[in-house]
């Protein structure tokens, strides 16, 4: 396989561009989120994937080559008649994770594909991922090959052996076979509930369609997986009428087999795995549905979703290849190959925390996006998280800034939040977007006021649309006034990095206030607000209130010379060309970081021993702007080392230890996994300007 470039090796297997902490397999939203830990990649035939929160999921692939059985993926106990395949390596791109496995006289590629198509709302919102198994002869001769794949009830979020299941299998007129599995409890129970972050309502789905129209090539069964696997190994197909069980049994699942007949060149089989909820989300007492349902002729959502996914596969795959190439090439051009490795790993994770919805009556003029606070507290549409991930949206889909902010602003405009500052989030736990009418939400007033204004100006700058910001002008005005009153010398409060603790007079919050006020003045043509922002910046930098007495760096707390911080808020000043702070401020701060770097990177600030990957690359972008490429590269190298050092098996964590102290090992994962804030790693690429990617917008959102 000459095109298979090796960047790292393990037990003779090669991994390109790196062996990541975890491979995204099927990642579409917070409830369809399957990953393969990187340290299990060489054992792919016997290793099961995991949900983002660590629960094991049943999903497997087997093959018969010349009537001999092989396990390729996810078969921990294969049995004496099954030989594990030999893993040659793996690759990942922005939308694909591919594994290369030899078995007998055949080579197999298992390609896990989760589309990221932010300008094609139907394609992007489908809660389905693709698995394509490709087979080719190693020796160029003809060989008999059959493929098998199954999934089990873990995808329903119900793990107890006595959880009763109901199922259905149907082969439609277009030869699409649809198998669906749901817990009896989820069918009879209330929607919008979770256990261990997995949805307790909805239906797990597996579907496929034979290539070339040979309906007999595809067989299926619902039943005990030991039996379905044995049938496949013995016969190369499923025996029976599709349902080989009359009652649900522990260890049962949904199984497909596909007969590729005799291969000489490459043959493919594609399976679609998904989780369909209806309704999808509760917004202030009203049910909302995922956008893709607007493309269905009736409410047979499962069959419609499978048809949409399978009908769109070729076009979605073609768009994804172009998208992958664009992200990789543009990232490398601004930050080198290591930066490209980082961004390619972050894209599916960022968009995999979101649901694009319409109203319950499928009104496509009422589009809102909701994002779960994955791996923290499950809050809905945290304003500071939207701000942190915003660079990726600025690059590939600026309209999404508005679509994520709209449910927040709509709630605030209702008057149900009784404060003059912006709310932290609009729901304590996803998917229940109930607001905080009682006034109890995390108090981060300066952070969120600044973030919401900056998001609005970022959106307006990127799209040229002034109507949305005008619609909520009175709210933005009140947030600007709040910054005027309390932004320069902040009261005791937390920032976005709330787990680092609260403090009064945080320089970073004062900097954000200054930059946001300048942005508000630009956004509304009210120069007096820009003047106040520039005055704040003058006090903090020129007069030195935010600097140490030797003027070497910005302090964590004003007046505390020995304190310091990663001054990431300078980035938004750079990105939006606001010039709130003079260029000398960027230069001074960027030069300082090398003096406080620990073994594995720069900590968030002088209080803690851990750093944040997103803020590191915001700081890298400021260094780039100041002409300090050495510091830019230092931050990129540190983040790359963290995701490639083999010390974590979690989906791309955004917080890691940078030093060896108190039992903590430099370069190891600290907390958080699979969070969308990795969209902030696009900070360097965003400096090239907005709307890098237009993509295919043919379906539903023209």
N, C-alpha and C positions, 0 to 999 in steps of 0.2 A: 504494500500500500504506500506508494512513493509520495503521495500527497499528504501523508500523515506526519506532520512535523512535531518533533518531540521537544518539549520545554522542560519537563521533569519526568523522572522515571521512578518506578517502584516495583521491585520484583520482576523486572524485565518488561513491565508495561510502561507505556509512554503517555503522558498527559499534556495536552496543549490547550491554552497557552500556559496554564499552571494546573496543579492539583488543588482545587479550591476547598475551603472548609466543608461546603455542601453544594451538591448540584441541584438546581431547580429542575424538577421533572414535569409535574403538572401543577402550575402555579397561575391561577386566574383571579382568585379573590381570597378573602381571609378564611373561607370554608373549603375551598378547593386549593390545597397547598401541600403538595407532596414533594419530598426532597430525598436525595441519596447522600448520606454523609461521605465526604471525600475519602476518609480512611477505610471505607467499605468498597470503594470502587474496584479494587483488584479482586474482591470477592463478590462481585455483582451477581453471579449465578445463585449464590446462597444468601444474599443480603436483601432484606425487605426495606422498602422506602419508609420514610417517616413523615408524619404531619409536622408542620412548622414547630409545634409545641412539644414534639418528641414522641407522640404516640405512633406505634408501629402500624403500618397499613399493609393490607394484603393485596399485592399486585405482582403478577408473575408472567414470565415468558419461557416457554420450552420449545424445543424443535426436535423433529425426527429427520435424520439424514441417512438415507439408504437403510431405512427401517430400524435405525438405532436411536435411542432417546438421549437428549441432552438438555440440561438446564442452562438457561441464558441469563435469567434475572428473577430474583425474589423467591427462590425455592429452597428454604432452609433444610428441609428433609426430603431429598429427591428420591430416595429409594435405590435398591440395588440394581435396577435395570436402567438407571439414568446416570449419565456421566456429566459432571459440571463442565461447561465450556471453559475455554482459556481466554482470559481477558487480555487483549493486546493494548488497550488504552482507551482514552476518552478525550473529547473536545467539548468546549462550550462556546457559544456565541451569545449575542444579545437575546435571541429567542429560542435557541436550540441547545440541547445537551445530547451528545451522541456517544455511544459506547460501542467498541469494536470487540467482537467475541468470535473466536474460532471454535468450531465444533465439527469433528469429523473432516470431511472433504469440503466443507463450506465455511465461508466467512459471513458473519452476520453484523449488521449495523442496527442498533436500537436507537432510534432518533426520537427524543422527547421534545415536543414542540408546543409552546404556549404562545400564541400570537400576541404581539403588542402592536396595536393598530389604533392609536388614539384619535386619528381623524376619520376612522370608519367605525361608527358607533355600534353597529350590529355585530360586526366581526369582533370588535374588542370586548364587548360586554357578554358574549357567549360564555357560559360557565363550563366550558369543555376544553380539554387538552388532547393533543394527538400523540399517539405512539405508532410510529412506522417501523416495521421490521423489514429490513432488506437482506436478501440472501444472494450470494454469488458463489460460484465454484472456485475453489482455490487452484485447481489444476486445469481449468478450462474445459473439463469434460462434463458430461451430463450426469446429474445426480438427482435422486428423488428427495424432495424436501417438503415437509409440512410444518406449520407454525401453530402454536397453542398459546393462548393468553387467558388469564382469569383475574378477577377481583373478588374480594370478600366483603362481609357486612361491616367491617371497620370503617368503610367510607360513609356509612350512615351516621357515624358518631356514637353508635351504641355497641358497647364492648362486652357486656355481660352475656354469659352463655345462655341465660334464660330469657334474653331479649327475643321476643317473637318477631318474625319478619314476614312480610308479604312481598310477592314478586310477580313479575309479568314478563313474558317474552313474546315478541311479535315480529314476523317478517312481513314487511310492507311490499306494495306492488312494485316499488322501485328496487327491490332486492335488499333494502336496508333492514338488517336485523337489529332490533332495539330490545335490550334487556334492562329492567328497572327493579330496584330493590329498596324497600323502605321499612322502617320499624313500625310495628303496629302502634306503639306508643306515640310515634311522631304523627301518624295519620289521625289518631284520635285525640291528640293533645293540642295544646295551644302553640301557635307559631312564635317566633322571636325568642327562643330560649337556647341556651348553650350549656354544655358541660365540658369543662377543660378546653374551652375555646372552640369546640366543635358544635356545629348546628345540630339541634335535636329535632328539627323539622326539615322536611325536604326528602328528596329521593336520589339515591346513587344510581348512575346510569352507565351502561357500557353498550356501545353500538359499533357496527361495522358494515361494510358493503363489499362484495367481491369485486376485484378488479377485472375489467374485460367482460363483465356481464355473465360470467359462469356462476350461476346461482348455486350449483352443487358444490362449488369449491369451498363454500363457507358453511360450517355447521356450528351449532351452539347447544348448550345445555345449562340448566339451573339445577344445582344439586351439590352433594358432598364432593369437595374438591379432590379428595383422595381418589374417588371413583372416576371423576372426569379426567384427571391426569392419567390414571391407569388406562382408561379407554383410549386416550390419545396415543400413549406409548405403544399400546398393543395394535391399534387399528388405524392410527393416523387421522382420526376424526372422532366426533361425538356420536355415540350410538343412542338410539331412542328418538323420542318425538320432541326433544328440546327441554322438557321438564322431567327429570328422572327422580324427583322427590315429590311426595304429596304433602309432606309437612316439613317445616324448617328444622334443620339439625345444626348443632354447632359444627363449624368447619365447612359449611356450605358456601357457595358463591355462584358467580356468573362466569361461564367459560365459553370461549370461542376456539375453533380450530380452522385453519385455512390451508388448503392443499395447493401448493405452488407447482405441483406436478414435477416434471423434470427440468431442473434449472441448468443452464449453461452460462447465460449472462445473468444480470441482476434482475430479481423479481421482488415485488414489494407487497406487504399487507399492512393496512392502516386501521387502527382501532381508535375509538374516541371515548374518553372517560370523562365523566362529569358529575356534578351535583346540582340538582334543580330544586329551587325553593319557590314557593308561591303562597302568599305574597313574600316579597324579598326583605322588606324593611318597614319599620314603623316610624313615620316622621310626624311628630306632634299629634298623634292619634289617627293619622291617615296612613293607610297601607300604600306602599309604592312597589312597582315592579321593575325588574331589570329591563333595560332598553331593548334588548334583542326580541322580546316578546311582541313588540310593535310590528315585527316583520312576519308574524304568524297569522294564518287565516282563521284559526280557531284557538280554543284554549287547551288543546292537546299539546301542552308545552314540551313534554319529553320527546314525542315523535317529531315535532317541529324543530326542536333544538338539534336533534341528531341530523335531520335533513339539512338544516342550515349549515351545520358544521361540515358534514361530508360533502355537500355541494360546493362549499367554499374552499375546500382544502387546497386545491391547486393554486387558486388565486392568492389565498392567504400565505401559502408557502412561498410563492414567488415574491410577494411583497416583503415577507420576512427576510429573505436572502438579501434584497436590496437594502432594507433597513439595517440589517446586521453589518453589511459592508460599509454603509455610511457612518454608523456610529464608530466602528473600529478605525476606519481611516481618518475621520475627523479628530477622534480622540488622540490617535498617535501623532497627528500633525501638530497638536498643541501641547502635548505632554509626554510623548514618547510611548514606547510599547507597553511599559508598565502601567501607564495611565489608561491605555486602551484595555488592558486586562481587567482593571478595576471597574471601568464603566460597563463593560460587557456583562460582568457578573451582577451588576446592580439594577438592571432595567426591569427584568421580570419581577424582582422582589419589590421594587417601588410600586409598580402598577398592580401587583398582587395583593395589595391591602385595600383596594377600592372596589366599589360597586357603582356603576352608572345606572341611574334609574329614571323612570318617568312616572307620572301619576298612575293611579290604579286603573284608570280608563285608557291608558296607553297613549296619552297626549304627548306627542314628540316635541311640542313646543315648550314643554315643562320638564326640562332635563336638569337633574342635579346629581352630583357625585358625592358619595359618602365614603369615608375612610375610617377604618378601625385602628385604634391605638394598640397595634399588635405588640405583644411582649412587654407591655407596661401595665396599663390599667383598663384597657378596653374602651377608653373614652372615644367619643365620636367627633371627628373633624376638629381636632385640637388645632387652634390657630397657629401656634408656634411650630407644630409639626408640618402643616401646610407650608409655612414660611421656609422651614429647613429643607424640604424636598423641592421647593420651587425652581431651582436651577434646571432640573430636567424638564419641567413643564415649559419653561422659558425657551428651551432649545427645541423641543419636539412638538409641543402642544400648548401654546399660551392660553388658548380658550379654556383649558382645564383649570387654570387659576380661578377664573370666574365661576366655573361650575362647582368647584370645591368650596369657594367662599360664599356662594349664593345661599345655601341652606343656613349658614351662620347669619348672614345679613338679613335674610327673610325673617328669621326668628327674632333678631334684635329689633327689626323694624316693627314687630308686632307689639312692642312695649312690655313684653312679659319679663324681660331682664331689667331690673329696676335700678341699674347703676349707670353712671356716665362714662364708664370705661368698658372696653370690649370684653366679652366673655372668653373664658379659657377654652371651652368646648361646648357642644350642644347636646350631650347625653353622657350619662355616667358609664353606660356599657352598651356597646354595639350588640344587636342592631336596633336598639330602642332609643330613638332620637327624641327624647322627651323634654329637652331643654332643662333649665334650672330656674323654674319660676319661684322657687323658695329662696333663691339667692345664694344657695350653697354650691359653689364651684371653686376650683383652686384659684386663689387670688394672685394673679400675675398681671396687674393692670398696665404697667408701663410696657412690659414685654408684648402683650397682645395688642394694645393700642398702636404701638409702633409697627408691629408685624402686619396688622390689617391695612394700615395706610400704605405701607411699602408694597404689599401684595397688590393693592388696587392700582398703585402707580406703575408697578411692573406690568400688570395686565394692560393698562392703558397705553404704555409705551410700546409694548410688543405688538398690539393689535390695532392701535389707532382708534379704538372704540371709547368714546367718552360718555355714551348713554348710560352704561351701567354705573359708573362712578357718580354720575349726576343723579341717578335714581336714589342713591343712598347718601347724598351730599350732606344732609343734616347730621347723619350719624358720624360720617368721617370728620365733620367739623367739630363735633363734641369730643371725639378722640384726640384731635389735634389740640383742642383747648385743654384737655387733661394733661397732655404732654407739656404744654406751656407752663401750667401751674406746678407740676411736680417732677418734670423730667431732668432738670439739671442736677439736682441734689436728691436722688431717690430716697424715699422712706425705706424702712426695713422690709424687704420683700425678696422673693425669688425671681430668677430669670427663667429662660427656657430650660436651663440646666438645674432644675429644682432639686435634684438629688445631691447637688453639691452644697445646698444649704442657702439660707437667707442672709442678707446683709444690707445695711443701709449704705448709701453713697457708692453704689456699684458703678464704676466708671463705664463698664460695658453698656449698662442700661441708659446712662446719660448720653453716651455716643449714639445709641439707637434713637433716642428721643430727638437728638439734634438732626440726624439724617432723615428721620421720618417727617419732622416739621419742614425741612427743606423740600422733601418730596411732595408734601401736601401743598405747599405754596406753589410748586411747579404744576401740580395736577390741577389746581383750581385757579391759577393765576392770581393768587392772593400773596403778593410779595412780602407782606408783613410777617407771614408765618415763616417764609424762607429766611427773612432777616433774623427772626428769633433763633431758628436753627443754626444759622451762621454765628450768631452771638454765643450760643451754647458751645459750639466748636471752638470759638476763640478763647473762651474761658478754659476749656478742657486742654487745648493744645498750646496756643500762644501764651496764655497766662499760666499754664502749667498745672491747673487743678487736677487734671487726670493723669499727670506724669509724675515720676519720681523726681526728687530734687535735682538729680544729675541729668535729667532729661534723656534717659536712655530707653525708656519704655512706658507704655500705659500701665497703670496700676490696676489691681483688682478693686481696691477701695481707695477712693480719693483721700490723699493725705497719708497713706500707709506705704512708704517708700519700698519696703521689702516685698510687698505683694506684687503679683503680676498676673496677667491673664492672656489667653489666646484671643486677640482682639478681632474676632471673626465678623463683628458688625461693620467693620470698615469695608467688607467685601461688597455690600449692597451699594455703598457710596461709589465704589469703583464700577460695578456692573451697570448702574443707571446713569453714570456720568454726572453725578450730582455735585461733585467738588465741594462737599460740605467741609471736609478737612483738606488741608493743603497736601500736596504730594510728598512733602517732607515727613508728614506723619506716617504715611505708608512705608517710607524708606526706613525711618527710625524703628518702627515696630518690627518690620521684617528682619532687620539686622539683629535684633535682640534675641530671636528664638534660638539661635545656635548656642547661646550661653546658658539656656535652661533646658536644653534637650537632655533627656535621660537615655538609658540604654536602648530603648526601642521607640522613642519618639518624644514629642512635647506633650506634657500634661495639659488638661483643660485650663488649670490655673494653679496658683501656689498652694491651694488647700488640699489637693488630691493627687493620687498617684496613677490616675488613669487619664487617657486621652480619648477624644471623640473623632472618629474617622471623617465625619462630614465637616466638622469645624476645622480640622487639619487642612482639608483641601480648600475651604474658604480662605484660610490664611495663605495657602499656596498661591491662590489666585491674586491676592493682594501683593504678594512678593513678586509675582509675574509682572504686575502693573508697575511696580517700583523698579523693575529691571534686575531684581535679585534672583536669577535663575538657579543659583546654588541652593537657596532656601526653598524655592519652589520644588526642586528635585528632591530635597531632603524630605519634605512632607509626602510627596508621591512615593518615594522609596519606602518610607516607614509604613504607610498604609498597605502598600504592595507586600512588604515583608510579613505583615500581620496576616494577610489572607493566603499566603503561600508557605508559611512556616510549618504547617502540619500540626499546630498546637490546638486547633479547634475543629469540632465537627458540627458546629451550629450554622444554620443559614446566616450568611454575612452579618456578623455582629458589628455594631457601630461603637462599641466601647471596649477598650482593652488596656491592660496594664502596661505602662511605659517604663517602669523601673522595678528593681528587685528590692522589695521592702516589706516587712511584716508578713512574710510568707507568700507574698505575691511574686510571680515570675514574669519578668519583662517579656512582652510579646504574646502573652496568653489572653484569652477571652475573659472579660470581666462580667458583662451582663448585656442583655438585649440581643434579640435575634430576629431575623426576617422583617425588620421594620422598614417602612417606606422612606425614612429619613436618608437612606443611602442615595436617594435622588439628588441630595445636596452635593454629592461627589462630582456632579456635572458642572461645578462652579467654574473650573478652568475653561471648559468648552463653551460655556455660556458667554464668556467674554467676547466670543466671535459674533455674537448677536443672536436674536431670536429666530424661531421658525426655520430651523435647519432642515426639518423633514416635513413634507407635505403629504406624502403617501397616497393611499387609495381611499378616497372619500365617497365612493359610489353608493354605498348602502346607507340609506336612511337619514343622513345628516347633511345633505347638500344645502 
